[in-house]
Amino acid sequence: MVDLTNPRLIYAKGFLFLLAGLLAASLLVLAMPTWRNVMLLCMTVWCFCRFYFFVFYVIEHYVDGRYRFAGLFDFVRYCIKRSADGASQPDKPRSLNR
């Protein structure tokens, strides 16, 4: 499969993900329209977004600056490799003040 390089197609793909997410969330809320379910759905989305940020930004910038993740499977491989290598001590984190 060829990498997507056209900026217009990249934006279109991003907005299609947004549309699919909004549609799925709307269908879930319509199926079970309670405030509790709406709040749990919002919390779920927020937590997964924070995890994604952790995997692709925090690890690279504050834990191990040598590693670049290409996907969640790469992150899992990275974690397995670190535990197999006995890397109990994390690399020295970079300072927040650059």
CYANA upper distance limits for C-alpha pairs under 8 A (distance plus 0.5 A):
  4 LEU  CA      9 LEU  CA      7.90
  4 LEU  CA     10 ILE  CA      7.28
  5 THR  CA      9 LEU  CA      8.23
  5 THR  CA     10 ILE  CA      7.65
  6 ASN  CA     10 ILE  CA      6.75
  7 PRO  CA     11 TYR  CA      6.69
  8 ARG  CA     12 ALA  CA      6.61
  9 LEU  CA     13 LYS  CA      6.51
 10 ILE  CA     14 GLY  CA      6.75
 11 TYR  CA     15 PHE  CA      6.70
 12 ALA  CA     16 LEU  CA      6.57
 13 LYS  CA     17 PHE  CA      6.85
 14 GLY  CA     18 LEU  CA      6.89
 15 PHE  CA     19 LEU  CA      6.54
 16 LEU  CA     20 ALA  CA      6.53
 17 PHE  CA     21 GLY  CA      6.59
 18 LEU  CA     22 LEU  CA      6.63
 19 LEU  CA     23 LEU  CA      6.56
 20 ALA  CA     24 ALA  CA      6.59
 21 GLY  CA     25 ALA  CA      6.54
 22 LEU  CA     26 SER  CA      6.46
 23 LEU  CA     27 LEU  CA      6.66
 24 ALA  CA     28 LEU  CA      6.72
 25 ALA  CA     29 VAL  CA      6.69
 25 ALA  CA     41 LEU  CA      8.00
 26 SER  CA     30 LEU  CA      6.52
 27 LEU  CA     31 ALA  CA      6.53
 28 LEU  CA     32 MET  CA      6.81
 28 LEU  CA     33 PRO  CA      8.47
 29 VAL  CA     33 PRO  CA      5.41
 29 VAL  CA     34 THR  CA      7.91
 29 VAL  CA     37 ASN  CA      7.52
 29 VAL  CA     38 VAL  CA      6.80
 32 MET  CA     37 ASN  CA      7.42
 33 PRO  CA     37 ASN  CA      7.49
 33 PRO  CA     38 VAL  CA      7.88
 34 THR  CA     38 VAL  CA      6.89
 35 TRP  CA     39 MET  CA      6.57
 36 ARG  CA     40 LEU  CA      6.62
 37 ASN  CA     41 LEU  CA      6.52
 38 VAL  CA     42 CYS  CA      6.72
 39 MET  CA     43 MET  CA      6.56
 40 LEU  CA     44 THR  CA      6.54
 41 LEU  CA     45 VAL  CA      6.76
 42 CYS  CA     46 TRP  CA      6.62
 43 MET  CA     47 CYS  CA      6.54
 44 THR  CA     48 PHE  CA      6.73
 45 VAL  CA     49 CYS  CA      6.67
 46 TRP  CA     50 ARG  CA      6.75
 47 CYS  CA     51 PHE  CA      6.69
 48 PHE  CA     52 TYR  CA      6.64
 49 CYS  CA     53 PHE  CA      6.74
 50 ARG  CA     54 PHE  CA      6.61
 51 PHE  CA     55 VAL  CA      6.69
 52 TYR  CA     56 PHE  CA      6.67
 53 PHE  CA     57 TYR  CA      5.93
 53 PHE  CA     58 VAL  CA      7.23
 54 PHE  CA     58 VAL  CA      5.23
 54 PHE  CA     59 ILE  CA      6.78
 55 VAL  CA     59 ILE  CA      6.30
 55 VAL  CA     60 GLU  CA      8.34
 55 VAL  CA     69 PHE  CA      8.34
 55 VAL  CA     72 LEU  CA      8.21
 55 VAL  CA     75 PHE  CA      7.44
 56 PHE  CA     60 GLU  CA      7.02
 56 PHE  CA     68 ARG  CA      8.34
 56 PHE  CA     69 PHE  CA      6.81
 57 TYR  CA     61 HIS  CA      6.43
 58 VAL  CA     62 TYR  CA      5.94
 58 VAL  CA     63 VAL  CA      7.36
 59 ILE  CA     63 VAL  CA      5.25
 59 ILE  CA     64 ASP  CA      6.36
 59 ILE  CA     65 GLY  CA      7.97
 60 GLU  CA     64 ASP  CA      5.73
 60 GLU  CA     65 GLY  CA      5.22
 60 GLU  CA     66 ARG  CA      7.64
 60 GLU  CA     67 TYR  CA      6.58
 60 GLU  CA     68 ARG  CA      6.88
 60 GLU  CA     69 PHE  CA      8.44
 61 HIS  CA     65 GLY  CA      5.91
 61 HIS  CA     93 PRO  CA      8.35
 61 HIS  CA     94 ARG  CA      7.42
 62 TYR  CA     92 LYS  CA      8.44
 62 TYR  CA     93 PRO  CA      5.10
 62 TYR  CA     94 ARG  CA      5.61
 62 TYR  CA     95 SER  CA      8.09
 63 VAL  CA     90 PRO  CA      7.19
 63 VAL  CA     91 ASP  CA      6.29
 63 VAL  CA     92 LYS  CA      7.25
 63 VAL  CA     93 PRO  CA      5.56
 63 VAL  CA     94 ARG  CA      7.88
 64 ASP  CA     90 PRO  CA      8.40
 64 ASP  CA     91 ASP  CA      6.50
 64 ASP  CA     92 LYS  CA      8.46
 64 ASP  CA     93 PRO  CA      7.93
 69 PHE  CA     74 ASP  CA      6.39
 69 PHE  CA     75 PHE  CA      6.72
 70 ALA  CA     74 ASP  CA      6.67
 71 GLY  CA     75 PHE  CA      7.09
 72 LEU  CA     76 VAL  CA      6.85
 73 PHE  CA     77 ARG  CA      6.69
 74 ASP  CA     78 TYR  CA      6.52
 75 PHE  CA     79 CYS  CA      6.70
 76 VAL  CA     80 ILE  CA      6.70
 77 ARG  CA     81 LYS  CA      6.53
 78 TYR  CA     82 ARG  CA      6.61
 79 CYS  CA     83 SER  CA      6.71
 80 ILE  CA     84 ALA  CA      6.56
 81 LYS  CA     85 ASP  CA      6.54
 82 ARG  CA     86 GLY  CA      6.84
 82 ARG  CA     87 ALA  CA      5.83
 83 SER  CA     87 ALA  CA      6.38
 83 SER  CA     88 SER  CA      7.86
